[in-house]
Amino acid sequence: MINKFLKLLAIFFLSIIIFSCSSRFEKDQRIAQEEYTQRTAYLVKEQFDSLSIILLNSLKKQNDVNKKTFEHLTLKYNEISALILQNPDGKIIKIFPKDFSVSEIKSLIINNQIINTLVKNKNIKISPNILENDGKYLCLLIPIHDKNQNLENIISILLNSKTFFKPIEKKSFFPCPYSLGIINENKTILYNSNYDIIGLDFTFGDKAYPIIPLKELFKKMMENDSDYYITSSLNKDYKTEKLFTWFSISILDSKLWVSLTRDIRKSSKKKSTDAYLLSTLRSYAVKDTLIDAILDNELKTIKGILTDIYQLNPEIYAVQFADRKGIVVSGWPPENSSIGYFYKMKKSENFDNALKTILIDKEEKIITSPLLEGGLGKFILIPIIIDDEIIGVLYSIESGGRSIAENKKS
């Protein structure tokens, strides 16, 4: 009876430890995402501030709207797609380049709400609308007033949303598996990593965020300058959590919310043993199906094999493959993978050193290392060798371990 009680007690405390490690890992990942969000917001503000200074110095009067000015601006900012001079009723006076399509531009750039704002304000403004022709454009407006301070004309600068924001994604958080979104006070999506939803009303974008009650979320964003929101959905074999973080910034008299969203997949199956995981990786590392796929650069086949390994080893965080150069080219699940990462980026010292070393000495390694997206992971790295030549590294990641903050203290 006593032995049975002790066994139950041991299982109870083991469960507490496992849950604690899991919670700590999830908290570390959330904190990391919040830090990436804040960093991204500052980069967005920096980009707008830099651009607005150039525009205000280059476009002080309506005669500055000319071909020479347009070419000068586009040399420095290739995201500038068009330069337009309009009168307050929307009529286009000048446009550069001259072959730029103007369908629907008049009504979208100029409306009564915008006119009222520009009459009272001499500063550059961000239009609340996204324009669509052959691309999707964010519009900046510069009011031109006459001697009596009446609104005379309006200079409109069209920025290609993708070209403007994509470099910020790469600089801020690549290759972490986040999706960037930028939303204004009118609920308009000014940018999203999913280009199809740019320009839509955020609270009606259910196809983009099917498990988030978006109206409730936007209300929370309006009430809090920075915060996070988590929802989850259950499938047969796994649970998907959506972690949504945001940070608000004021730009050109407009308030914008910079957000990062991430799907996190968690298996609901029983955890496999480390010995079984190691033997699985070793067996796949010598299989012709994987070796042939690597040699033929068949990424679809490699992805399918990684999926098989993941399904055989429930509750591992991810299984990934780095090529002979040390670039992560495939991973499953993609929500937990850092596809595109190169150890020479030097963002994860332990992992970088291990991958660099294994490409030279061709020996297995088991390490603990912080993940780019937060939390500590246990890595099992297996070299894939043919004719004494390494052609890649197959590795798994298991979540867990002490938090980053605790390791810094010790």
C-alpha positions as CSV (number, residue, x, y, z in Angstrom):
1,M,0.0,0.0,0.0
2,I,2.9,2.3,0.9
3,N,4.7,1.5,-2.3
4,K,1.6,2.3,-4.3
5,F,1.2,5.6,-2.5
6,L,4.9,6.5,-3.1
7,K,4.6,5.7,-6.8
8,L,1.5,7.9,-7.1
9,L,3.3,10.7,-5.3
10,A,6.3,10.3,-7.6
11,I,4.1,10.5,-10.7
12,F,2.4,13.6,-9.2
13,F,5.6,15.5,-8.7
14,L,7.0,14.4,-12.1
15,S,3.8,15.8,-13.7
16,I,4.4,19.1,-11.9
17,I,8.0,19.3,-13.1
18,I,7.0,18.6,-16.7
19,F,4.2,21.1,-16.6
20,S,6.5,23.7,-15.0
21,C,9.1,23.2,-17.7
22,S,6.5,23.4,-20.5
23,S,5.0,26.6,-19.0
24,R,8.5,28.2,-18.6
25,F,9.3,27.3,-22.2
26,E,6.0,28.9,-23.4
27,K,6.6,32.0,-21.3
28,D,10.1,32.4,-22.7
29,Q,8.7,32.1,-26.2
30,R,6.0,34.7,-25.5
31,I,8.5,37.1,-24.0
32,A,10.8,36.7,-27.0
33,Q,7.9,37.4,-29.4
34,E,7.0,40.6,-27.4
35,E,10.6,41.7,-27.7
36,Y,10.7,41.1,-31.4
37,T,7.4,43.0,-31.7
38,Q,8.8,46.0,-30.0
39,R,11.9,45.9,-32.0
40,T,9.9,45.7,-35.2
41,A,7.7,48.6,-34.2
42,Y,10.8,50.8,-33.6
43,L,12.1,49.9,-37.0
44,V,8.8,50.8,-38.7
45,K,8.8,54.1,-36.9
46,E,12.4,54.7,-37.9
47,Q,11.6,54.0,-41.5
48,F,8.7,56.3,-41.6
49,D,10.6,59.1,-39.8
50,S,13.5,58.9,-42.2
51,L,11.2,58.9,-45.2
52,S,9.1,61.8,-44.0
53,I,12.2,64.0,-43.5
54,I,13.3,63.4,-47.1
55,L,9.8,64.0,-48.5
56,L,9.2,67.2,-46.6
57,N,12.6,68.6,-47.6
58,S,12.1,67.6,-51.3
59,L,8.4,68.5,-51.7
60,K,8.0,72.0,-50.1
61,K,5.8,73.4,-52.9
62,Q,3.7,72.1,-55.7
63,N,6.3,72.9,-58.4
64,D,8.5,70.3,-56.7
65,V,6.3,67.6,-58.1
66,N,8.3,66.9,-61.3
67,K,10.2,64.1,-63.0
68,K,13.5,65.1,-61.5
69,T,12.2,65.0,-57.9
70,F,10.5,61.7,-58.5
71,E,13.7,60.1,-59.9
72,H,15.8,61.5,-57.0
73,L,13.4,60.1,-54.4
74,T,13.1,56.7,-56.1
75,L,16.9,56.3,-56.1
76,K,16.9,56.5,-52.3
77,Y,13.6,54.8,-51.7
78,N,12.6,52.2,-54.4
79,E,9.3,51.6,-52.5
80,I,8.0,55.0,-53.9
81,S,5.8,54.0,-56.8
82,A,4.2,57.3,-57.8
83,L,4.2,61.0,-57.1
84,I,0.9,62.8,-57.6
85,L,-0.3,66.4,-57.4
86,Q,-4.0,66.8,-57.0
87,N,-6.4,69.6,-56.1
88,P,-8.8,69.1,-53.1
89,D,-11.6,67.8,-55.3
90,G,-9.4,64.9,-56.4
91,K,-8.5,66.1,-59.9
92,I,-5.0,64.9,-60.9
93,I,-2.8,67.8,-62.0
94,K,0.5,65.9,-62.4
95,I,1.5,62.3,-62.0
96,F,5.0,60.6,-62.2
97,P,5.7,58.2,-63.7
98,K,3.3,59.3,-66.4
99,D,2.3,55.7,-67.3
100,F,1.2,54.9,-63.8
101,S,-2.3,53.5,-63.8
102,V,-4.8,56.0,-62.1
103,S,-8.0,54.0,-62.0
104,E,-9.8,54.4,-58.6
105,I,-7.0,56.7,-57.3
106,K,-9.0,59.8,-57.1
107,S,-11.8,58.6,-54.8
108,L,-9.5,56.5,-52.7
109,I,-6.9,59.2,-51.9
110,I,-9.2,62.1,-51.4
111,N,-12.4,62.1,-49.3
112,N,-14.1,64.6,-47.0
113,Q,-12.5,63.2,-43.8
114,I,-9.0,63.5,-45.3
115,I,-9.7,67.0,-46.6
116,N,-10.9,68.2,-43.2
117,T,-7.7,66.8,-41.6
118,L,-5.4,68.5,-44.2
119,V,-7.1,71.9,-43.9
120,K,-6.2,72.0,-40.3
121,N,-2.8,70.4,-40.5
122,K,0.3,71.2,-42.4
123,N,2.2,68.0,-41.6
124,I,2.5,64.9,-43.7
125,K,-0.3,62.4,-43.2
126,I,-0.9,58.7,-43.7
127,S,-4.0,58.0,-45.7
128,P,-6.3,55.6,-44.0
129,N,-6.9,53.7,-47.2
130,I,-4.8,51.2,-49.2
131,L,-4.9,51.7,-53.0
132,E,-4.9,48.8,-55.4
133,N,-4.0,48.8,-59.0
134,D,-1.2,46.5,-60.2
135,G,0.0,46.4,-56.6
136,K,-1.1,47.6,-53.1
137,Y,0.0,51.0,-52.0
138,L,0.2,53.0,-48.8
139,C,-0.4,56.7,-49.5
140,L,1.3,59.6,-47.8
141,L,-0.3,63.1,-48.1
142,I,1.4,66.5,-48.0
143,P,-1.0,69.5,-47.9
144,I,0.0,72.6,-49.9
145,H,-1.5,75.9,-48.6
146,D,-1.8,79.3,-50.3
147,K,-0.7,82.6,-48.8
148,N,-4.0,82.7,-46.8
149,Q,-3.4,79.3,-45.4
150,N,-6.2,77.8,-47.4
151,L,-5.7,74.2,-48.7
152,E,-4.7,74.7,-52.3
153,N,-3.4,71.3,-53.5
154,I,-2.3,67.9,-52.2
155,I,0.8,66.0,-52.9
156,S,0.3,62.2,-52.8
157,I,3.2,59.8,-52.5
158,L,2.3,56.1,-53.2
159,L,4.5,53.5,-51.4
160,N,4.5,49.9,-52.4
161,S,3.5,48.2,-49.2
162,K,5.4,45.0,-49.8
163,T,8.6,46.8,-50.9
164,F,8.4,49.2,-47.9
165,F,7.8,46.7,-45.1
166,K,9.4,43.4,-46.3
167,P,13.0,44.6,-45.5
168,I,11.8,45.4,-42.0
169,E,10.7,41.8,-41.5
170,K,14.1,40.5,-42.6
171,K,16.0,42.9,-40.4
172,S,13.9,42.4,-37.3
173,F,12.9,38.8,-36.9
174,F,13.9,36.6,-39.9
175,P,13.9,33.6,-39.8
176,C,11.6,33.3,-36.8
177,P,8.2,32.0,-37.9
178,Y,6.2,35.2,-37.3
179,S,3.7,37.0,-39.5
180,L,3.9,40.8,-39.4
181,G,0.7,42.9,-39.4
182,I,0.3,46.7,-39.3
183,I,-3.1,48.1,-38.5
184,N,-4.4,51.7,-38.2
185,E,-7.2,53.2,-36.1
186,N,-9.7,52.6,-38.9
187,K,-9.0,48.9,-38.5
188,T,-7.4,48.8,-42.0
189,I,-4.6,46.3,-42.5
190,L,-1.8,48.6,-43.9
191,Y,0.5,45.6,-44.3
192,N,0.5,41.9,-43.6
193,S,2.9,39.1,-44.4
194,N,-0.1,37.5,-46.1
195,Y,-0.3,40.0,-49.0
196,D,-3.8,39.0,-49.9
197,I,-5.4,40.7,-46.8
198,I,-3.6,44.0,-47.1
199,G,-6.2,46.7,-47.3
200,L,-9.0,44.7,-45.7
201,D,-10.8,45.5,-42.4
202,F,-8.9,43.7,-39.7
203,T,-12.0,42.7,-37.8
204,F,-13.5,41.0,-40.8
205,G,-10.3,39.1,-41.8
206,D,-11.6,35.8,-40.5
207,K,-9.8,33.8,-43.3
208,A,-6.5,35.2,-42.0
209,Y,-7.2,34.6,-38.4
210,P,-10.0,31.9,-38.2
211,I,-9.7,31.1,-34.5
212,I,-9.4,34.7,-33.1
213,P,-12.5,36.8,-32.2
214,L,-11.1,39.8,-34.1
215,K,-13.5,42.4,-32.8
216,E,-12.7,41.5,-29.2
217,L,-9.0,41.5,-30.1
218,F,-9.0,44.9,-31.7
219,K,-10.9,46.3,-28.7
220,K,-8.1,45.0,-26.5
221,M,-5.5,46.6,-28.8
222,M,-7.3,49.9,-28.5
223,E,-7.2,49.7,-24.8
224,N,-3.6,48.5,-24.4
225,D,-0.5,49.9,-26.2
226,S,1.3,46.6,-25.9
227,D,0.0,43.2,-24.9
228,Y,-0.5,39.6,-26.0
229,Y,-3.4,37.4,-26.9
230,I,-3.5,33.6,-27.1
231,T,-6.2,31.3,-28.6
232,S,-6.1,27.6,-29.3
233,S,-7.9,25.0,-31.4
234,L,-7.8,21.2,-31.2
235,N,-7.3,18.8,-34.0
236,K,-7.2,15.0,-33.8
237,D,-3.5,14.6,-33.1
238,Y,-2.4,18.1,-32.1
239,K,-3.3,21.5,-30.7
240,T,-2.6,24.7,-32.5
241,E,-2.1,27.9,-30.4
242,K,-2.1,31.3,-32.0
243,L,0.0,33.8,-30.2
244,F,-0.7,37.4,-31.1
245,T,1.5,40.3,-29.8
246,W,1.4,44.0,-30.5
247,F,3.1,47.3,-29.8
248,S,1.5,50.7,-30.8
249,I,3.5,53.6,-32.2
250,S,2.6,57.1,-33.2
251,I,3.7,58.1,-36.8
252,L,2.9,61.3,-38.7
253,D,0.0,62.1,-36.3
254,S,-1.4,58.6,-36.8
255,K,-1.5,55.7,-34.3
256,L,-0.5,52.3,-35.7
257,W,-0.4,48.9,-34.1
258,V,2.5,46.7,-35.1
259,S,1.7,43.1,-34.5
260,L,3.4,39.7,-34.8
261,T,1.4,36.5,-35.0
262,R,2.6,32.9,-34.7
263,D,1.0,29.5,-34.9
264,I,2.5,27.0,-32.4
265,R,1.7,23.3,-33.0
266,K,1.7,20.9,-30.1
267,S,1.2,17.2,-30.3
268,S,-1.4,15.6,-28.1
269,K,0.2,12.1,-28.4
270,K,2.3,10.4,-25.8
271,K,5.9,11.5,-25.6
272,S,8.5,9.1,-27.0
273,T,11.8,8.3,-25.3
274,D,15.1,10.0,-26.2
275,A,16.6,6.6,-27.2
276,Y,13.8,6.0,-29.7
277,L,14.2,9.5,-31.1
278,L,17.9,9.1,-31.5
279,S,17.5,5.7,-33.2
280,T,14.8,7.2,-35.5
281,L,17.1,10.0,-36.6
282,R,20.0,7.6,-37.2
283,S,17.9,5.3,-39.3
284,Y,16.6,8.0,-41.5
285,A,20.0,9.6,-41.9
286,V,21.2,6.5,-43.9
287,K,18.0,5.9,-45.9
288,D,18.3,6.2,-49.6
289,T,15.0,8.1,-49.8
290,L,16.5,11.0,-47.8
291,I,19.9,10.8,-49.4
292,D,18.6,10.8,-52.9
293,A,16.2,13.7,-52.1
294,I,19.1,15.7,-50.8
295,L,21.3,15.0,-53.8
296,D,18.5,15.9,-56.2
297,N,17.5,18.9,-54.1
298,E,13.9,17.6,-53.9
299,L,12.7,19.8,-51.0
300,K,9.2,18.5,-51.2
301,T,10.4,14.9,-50.6
302,I,12.7,16.1,-47.7
303,K,9.7,17.9,-46.1
304,G,7.7,14.7,-46.4
305,I,10.4,12.7,-44.7
306,L,10.7,15.2,-41.9
307,T,7.0,15.0,-41.4
308,D,7.2,11.2,-41.1
309,I,9.9,11.6,-38.4
310,Y,7.8,14.1,-36.5
311,Q,4.8,11.9,-36.5
312,L,6.9,8.9,-35.2
313,N,8.1,11.1,-32.3
314,P,5.2,12.9,-30.8
315,E,5.8,16.0,-28.7
316,I,9.2,16.9,-30.1
317,Y,9.2,20.6,-30.9
318,A,10.5,20.2,-34.5
319,V,12.7,18.2,-36.9
320,Q,14.7,20.2,-39.4
321,F,17.4,19.7,-42.1
322,A,20.4,21.9,-42.8
323,D,22.3,21.6,-46.1
324,R,26.0,21.1,-46.5
325,K,26.5,24.9,-46.2
326,G,24.8,25.0,-42.9
327,I,21.6,26.7,-44.1
328,V,18.3,25.4,-42.7
329,V,16.3,24.5,-45.9
330,S,13.4,22.5,-44.5
331,G,11.6,21.8,-41.2
332,W,8.4,20.3,-39.7
333,P,6.2,21.7,-38.4
334,P,6.9,25.0,-40.2
335,E,5.4,26.9,-37.3
336,N,8.2,25.7,-35.1
337,S,11.0,25.9,-37.7
338,S,13.7,28.5,-38.6
339,I,13.8,27.9,-42.3
340,G,16.4,30.1,-44.0
341,Y,18.6,30.4,-41.0
342,F,22.4,30.2,-41.6
343,Y,24.8,29.6,-38.8
344,K,27.0,32.6,-40.0
345,M,24.1,34.9,-39.0
346,K,25.4,34.3,-35.4
347,K,22.1,34.5,-33.6
348,S,22.4,31.3,-31.5
349,E,26.0,30.7,-30.3
350,N,25.6,27.1,-29.1
351,F,23.7,25.9,-32.1
352,D,25.9,27.9,-34.5
353,N,29.1,26.3,-33.1
354,A,27.6,22.8,-33.0
355,L,26.4,23.0,-36.7
356,K,29.7,24.5,-37.8
357,T,31.7,21.8,-36.0
358,I,29.5,18.9,-37.2
359,L,30.0,20.0,-40.8
360,I,33.7,19.6,-40.3
361,D,34.1,16.6,-38.0
362,K,31.0,14.7,-39.2
363,E,30.1,13.5,-35.7
364,E,26.8,13.4,-33.9
365,K,26.1,16.0,-31.3
366,I,23.5,16.6,-28.5
367,I,23.4,20.1,-27.2
368,T,21.1,22.5,-25.3
369,S,20.7,25.9,-26.9
370,P,18.3,28.9,-26.8
371,L,15.9,29.0,-29.8
372,L,15.7,32.1,-31.9
373,E,12.0,32.4,-31.0
374,G,12.7,32.0,-27.3
375,G,13.0,29.2,-24.8
376,L,15.6,26.5,-24.5
377,G,15.7,23.4,-26.6
378,K,17.5,20.1,-26.6
379,F,19.1,19.4,-30.0
380,I,20.1,16.1,-31.5
381,L,22.2,16.6,-34.6
382,I,23.0,13.7,-37.0
383,P,25.3,14.2,-40.0
384,I,24.2,12.7,-43.3
385,I,27.2,11.2,-45.0
386,I,27.8,9.6,-48.4
387,D,31.2,8.4,-49.6
388,D,32.8,10.1,-46.6
389,E,31.3,13.5,-47.7
390,I,28.8,15.3,-45.5
391,I,25.7,16.4,-47.5
392,G,23.6,17.8,-44.7
393,V,22.6,17.6,-41.0
394,L,19.3,16.1,-39.8
395,Y,18.3,17.4,-36.3
396,S,15.5,17.3,-33.8
397,I,14.5,19.9,-31.2
398,E,12.8,19.1,-27.9
399,S,11.4,21.9,-25.8
400,G,12.3,22.3,-22.1
401,G,15.1,23.3,-19.8
402,R,15.8,26.2,-17.6
403,S,14.7,29.6,-18.7
404,I,17.1,32.0,-20.4
405,A,16.8,34.4,-17.5
406,E,17.7,31.7,-15.0
407,N,20.8,30.6,-17.0
408,K,22.0,34.2,-17.1
409,K,21.8,34.4,-13.3
410,S,23.6,31.2,-12.7
